[in-house]
Amino acid sequence: MPADPHLVAVLALDGVVGFDLSMPCQVFGTARLPDGAYPYQVRVCGVSPSVNATAGGVGYYRIEAPNGLDGAEDADTVVVPGVTVTRRAPDAVLDLLREAAARKARIVSICTGAFVLAEAGLLSGRQATTHWRAAGELARRHPDVRVDPKPLYVGDGRLFTSAGVAAGLDLCLHLIHRDFGAAVAASAARATVMAPSRDGDQAQFIPQPPAPAASGSLAATLAWMREHAAEPLTLAGIARHASLSVRTLTRRFQEQTGTTPAAWLARERLLLARHLLETTDLPIPAVADRSGHGSAGALRAHFARELHTSPHRYRQSFRPRT
């Protein structure tokens, strides 16, 4: 373990969702640097040594919290897992979160953990998300919070909220990527047998009327688009590959991915460019060409718009640490 690992404190509150509690421990705890060192230290912290946990509100069992709340007082990241929303968080927890925010620690909620952040006043005036089933109640209780039920996760450098269950996995991988780059995030994904994280603005899988059975999956076309992302793909060409009309392709793309073909392809090209910047010494124009951006200028514009940085600065920040 590095001399100064990033300390992650996961709060075990009464009524915690068991999966939401264990998942960040698993994901952050299995991340490895290229030299094999563990970049994170994870602590489970609670108000009491033992709390009730729930499986999505169905049934209870007891879990132990080996650390008190004082174990989170020096944490670099504080994670609030999903909880039963009929309970108000203890004042000691709310004070801990306010103090963590005051010292610029990163604060993360998974699923209904956003209710606890809102109770602490941390989401006032901010955009936030939670499980789509709970979004209306969060908005009702806290009208000062800009609740958006669509994204998988939202946030900035120090405060993040995520939707339910799998979206918390995506957010944890996203944070590892921010902290240590794509290679370390990929190692954590492999260790937990996960796919690389989805972008936060991808839509939650809110139930919609079922599509006709004959509509089919776009999985093969998505894989083909990813494989040929560096090439000048057109909407008509994508539709031909899927054996669909452009209109039908666009509709099914929205149904199955929550976005448009152009937006999905742009995201894949950005991911490819990030991977090349992190793992190769290719000049910026070559990265632009191999990631389908066409020119260094276009690549710089895409990075500025989506990541608020330049390819050069991104490479400096996210080259693997050895």
PyMOL commands that set and color helices and strands:
alter all, ss='L'
color gray80, all
select helices_A, chain A and resi 18-30+69-72+91-102+113-119+132-141+166-180+182-191+213-215+219-227+235-242+246-257+261-279+284-290+296-307+311-318
alter helices_A, ss='H'
color red, helices_A
select strands_A, chain A and resi 6-12+16-17+40-46+50-55+58-64+67-68+77-80+106-109+127-128+146-147+153-155+159-162
alter strands_A, ss='S'
color yellow, strands_A
deselect
rebuild
show_as cartoon
